[in-house]
Amino acid sequence: SPCGKPMWRAHVESPSFVMTPRLSLVMKCFLEQGILVQDRDRLKKRYLFSSRFLLDLASLLPTDLLYLYFGIHQPLVRVNRFLRISRLNEAMDRMETRTSYPNTFRISKLMLYIFVLIHWNACIYFALSSYIGFGADRWVYPNISDPVFAPVRHQYIYCFWFSALIFTTVGDTPLPEREEEYLFMIADLLIAVLVFASVVGNVGNVITNLRDRDNVFFPNHELVRGYLRNRYISKQLRNRVNDWYQHLYINRKITRENEILQQLPVQLQTEIAVSVHLPTLSKVTIFQNCETSLLEELVLKLIPQVYSPGEYVCRKGDVGHEMYIIKDGKLAVVADDGVTQFAVLSDGNFFGEISILNIKGNKSGNRRTANIRSIGHSDLFSLSKEDLTDVLSEFPAAKRHLEEKGRQILTKMGMLVEAAEGEEEQEEDKVEVKVERLEGNLNTLQTKLARLMAELESSNRKILTRVEQLELETEGWEDNPPEEGGGDGGGEGGEVEKEGEEQAKGTKREDEGEGKDEGYGEEKGGEGGETKETERRGQEDM
């Protein structure tokens, strides 16, 4: 990354950053809307207005000049350097994510922290001994007037050793005699418990990570061995399984590459697969001179497989579902008796490519034509027919190219029926004609369906109109009920006449509606007949 480590000092030399250890402005790249910003002026402005700038500025204050006033035996004047401890933590985190050996780095970082803690504790022990008095009792540092304990080097080694004894809880330290000494020992013992727990926890995490890594890279041998033992599998077969696992582990063979790389983006998966498998795939004759994008798609489909000595990869007459590319090892083409060898295949050879192309006129169809057996442990790549078909569906030109190459190979082998090519073309023409007829019938049905939908919508509107009219005519019936008495006779006669007129009108409307409905039924009947005729023609075409 051009950003570098945050603990380093950086200056800009166009067009990129150059990391130098000199004291200068600390500038870091930053992302803005997903774009890496490296402009010097923008970096400077962002850094000067951040809280990090104040901490870095305070940590760089020349407090060392205070030694001229307090003397060189006052290290607290440089305590402002601790303000940069966040930089140290950030640098450690970034180094752990970038290193190729994270577990080793974690152990080294833990040992460094323990060393620093012991160093600080040794300094506090020496300061406490100076406060109590050197040689005042057996617990403090001996009297420095003694020439043996006077050298500074001896003082540091003794204090460091004493501090290490406390943190390792060995128990060979002298017993404290003063309150200050008791308090110091209590604090150190509590810290020692935390240090011990941290060491055990980190070491346990490292071991767990190593085991998880092995489980991801290699199949779980313990589960398989337990299954074989519970099912009373023969000893010979169990030994073959153990040899297979041993070969994988010793030679660091990985059989689950696709699962390991699943968490990466597709582009990175493709680049990794291309760098690992593309040279092997390019050796296959039918894939030579193919476009690079096709090969990049195919390398993601390659599945690594490992075969044990004497194991058959394929047998004569088996249905071929995949082709094989030999990465490492040797395989023999043997007769049906399993003894006679016709040929030996080695690194870079391939077989089974014709059976996955489905070439018309192939005399053997998609059947295997030979017995292939592994001589020793062999590493192969397999490419299934389904994966190849899926990829070629997006590359029709490449599909025709591969089929043409396959026909050429079959012609040289004498395994191609030439008459099959003409029959294939005739079948393709018939299929095209049938497809055109079906498309025409489909268009006709769609037109009639649209017409029926329009007529249905018109009928719905007419029914709604009739319902609204009936609602309007019956609104006054509830508000004006008929009155009793002689005077009501004339009213009843008038109402009867009105009802008779309304019934006549309603009968007339119903007659008109029935006439229209009958016409509509005739149209439906005619269209239904045409629909049946169209379906009959479609069935004949099929």
Secondary structure, DSSP 8 states (H G I E B T S, - for coil): -TT--TTSEEEEETTEEEEE-SS------EEETTEEE--HHHHHHHHHTSHHHHHHHHHTS-GGGGHHHH-TT-GGGGGGGGGGHHHHHHHHHHHHHH-S-HHHHHHHHHHHHHHHHHHHHHHHHHHHHHHH-TTSSSSS---TTSTTT-SHHHHHHHHHHHHHHHHTT---S----SHHHHHHHHHHHHHHHHHHHHHHHHHHHHHHHHHHHHHHHS--HHHHHHHHHHTT--HHHHHHHHHHHHHHHHTT--S-HHHHTTTS-HHHHHHHHHHHHHHHHHTSGGGTT--HHHHHHHHTT-EEEEE-TT-EEE-TT-B--EEEEEEES-EEEE-TTS--EEEEE-TT-EE--STTT--TTBTTTTB--SEEEESS-EEEEEEEHHHHHHHHTT-HHHHHHHHHHHHHHHHHHT-B-THHHHHHHHHHHHHHHHHHHHHHHHHHHHHHHHHHHHHHHHHHHHHHHHHHHHHHHTHHHHHS----STHHHHHHHHHHHHHHHHHHHHHHHHHHHHHHHHHHHHHHHHHHHHHHHHHHHHHHH-
